[in-house]
Amino acid sequence: MTSPDLPSRQAVLPPINDPTVHIEIDRLARRYVDAGGLGMDILSAIGGSAEIVLDRLPGFARKRLDRLTLSALTRAVDAAGRTRRVVRDRGDWFNRLASTVSGAAGGFGGLPGAMIEMPVTITMLLRGILDIAAEHGFDPDSEDTRMDALRVFAAAGPMAADDGTDLGLLAAKLSITGQTLQGLIARVAPRLSAVLGQKLAAQATPVFGALAGASINYTFARYYQELARVQFGLLRLSRESGLPREALVEALQLRIDELRDKRPARPAR
């Protein structure tokens, strides 16, 4: 296997000289860059930018969204763990299928149905992330692993514009330190709320919302599963190589920037 084009240097931390580590970083970077493309295509089919879609959401729903997300995320941490003890890991396909069916059911009832379905979606997304943590050798019942799983939601979401600034997944690990589980939930919830607002708006029309809900939920499940593999892949690489997590994050960020610079620009919508 040939080595990828490697960053010429790291900006802050000492360089990583092991080519096998750079090969793994390149693989994770490509996974990160490719994760959100499907979401933007679905949003284009629905019509308008994320901001325009979000503007369709009624005022009362926008006001309740932050509180609903915080409550749902708090409950999802425990619920996702409990479901793992009842139903064994079924793999990506099962979580994506379950999310798709849930989105269709919620969207069929329009906005009220979508708001009722939202906590279920959050729980299934988190369950999928915890399954991937276990797949990478981390204990999904430990508080540290649950906090790392929650940090996956720090990314801007599958329907955010890919302008090269969405590195929330990477930055969250370095900027949130000494945080309790509840404190982290409070920090992550507003970011996730903005993402879910786009989903609710797209599902606001009954019947058509079922199609939108199914498509978007599939996209959300795929997106967060891919980002979870980046997150826990990086953590496993740190553990196996003995390299500081911060150095790997910096190398990954540089590689992501290089890949995005080389990628053709998405046509304006």
Secondary structure, DSSP 8 states (H G I E B T S, - for coil): -------S--SSS-----HHHHHHHHHHHHHHHHTTHHHHHHHHHH-S-HHHHHHTS-HHHHHHHHHHHHHHHHHHHHHHHHHHHHS----HHHHHHHHHHHHHHHHHTHHHHHHHHHHHHHHHHHHHHHHHHHHTT--TTSHHHHHHHHHGGGS--TTS--SS---HHHHHHHH--S--HHHHHHHHHHHHHHHHHHHHHHT-STTHHHHHHHHHHHHHHHHHHHHHHHHHHHHHHHHHH---HHHHHHHHHHHHHHHHHHS------
